[in-house]
Amino acid sequence: MYTIHTSNVTVMVQNMDRAINFYVEGLGLTLKQRWADHYAQVAAPDMVIGLHPSGKAMEKQDSVSLGFGVEKIEEAEARLRELGIAFNHAEGKGGRFASFIDPDGTPLYFMEVQMGGW
């Protein structure tokens, strides 16, 4: 039997520099590794996101989104405003959310959990 040592979600991107800048400088994730323009890994707590050049035009997919838990949604929304990123604010039984997209159209969201905590 094999053992899984790590895992990640891979996001296809059109421009590696732009994507890394968005996730690291914009959202505050950590650049783990970069192999020129072939592949990069950025990390948030308990999540690694692989950035891979697509080499072709991409269609937006709504079947996957990436979420980042925050303590105060207002702070995350303020950062999105600073970056000029449009977002939708929503509230529900589970918490408060700010949904937005990365430069390549990948759906992302910040969430402030109301029920159960982290």
Protein Blocks (a to p, Z undefined) as FASTA:
>chain_A
ZZdfbdcdddddfblklmmmmmmmmnopacfbdchjlbccdddehiacddddehiacddd
fkbccddddfblklmmmmmmmnopacdddddfkbccdddddfkopacdddddfehpZZ
